[in-house]
Amino acid sequence: MMNTMINLRSVPTQVHGHTASQDFMDLLLREGFHECPQVGGIQYGRASGKYTLGKIYYFKKNGECTICFLKDGRIHVLYGPLGMWELNDYIMSGHLRTLMAFASLQEDQQTCFRNYMSGRCTDYDGLFFHLPKFEVDWKQEFRDQYSELLNKGL
């Protein structure tokens, strides 16, 4: 019989992330996101500010970037900063701040941002490292929006 030891320092004790919930919905609405009931079809929910588990909800701010609450509580990001879609069990606060700053950009700025990051960056943690060295409007606007969210304590 083999003696197996577990390094408890490597096991996360608690994850602080956002899943589909009333609190997350309230946060998005407070930060200027709006519900997109026209997306989907009859099977999708119309929140009207009230979250119900088991329904699908879509939220946008500007451009194409869309945050979707799935029936099982996961978060689907469509047209995000790193790709056309990404499925998340939860979204950590730092990643959410990045996502919200990106969603504040206009559609053409989102497209330029996403096209530039394509092939350069694969995760939110490396995103700032991969921003271009030269100045472009989408980079400055993204940094301004990110700073504003930090100042709000988000």
Secondary structure, DSSP 4 states (H G I P E B T S, - for coil): -------GGGS-S---EE-SSHHHHHHHHHTT-EE-TTSS-TTS---TT---TT--EEEESSSS-EEEE-TTS-EEEES-SSSSEEEES-EEHHHHHHHHHHHTS-HHHHHHHHHHHTTT--SGGGTGGGS-SS--HHHHHHHHHHHHHHHHT-
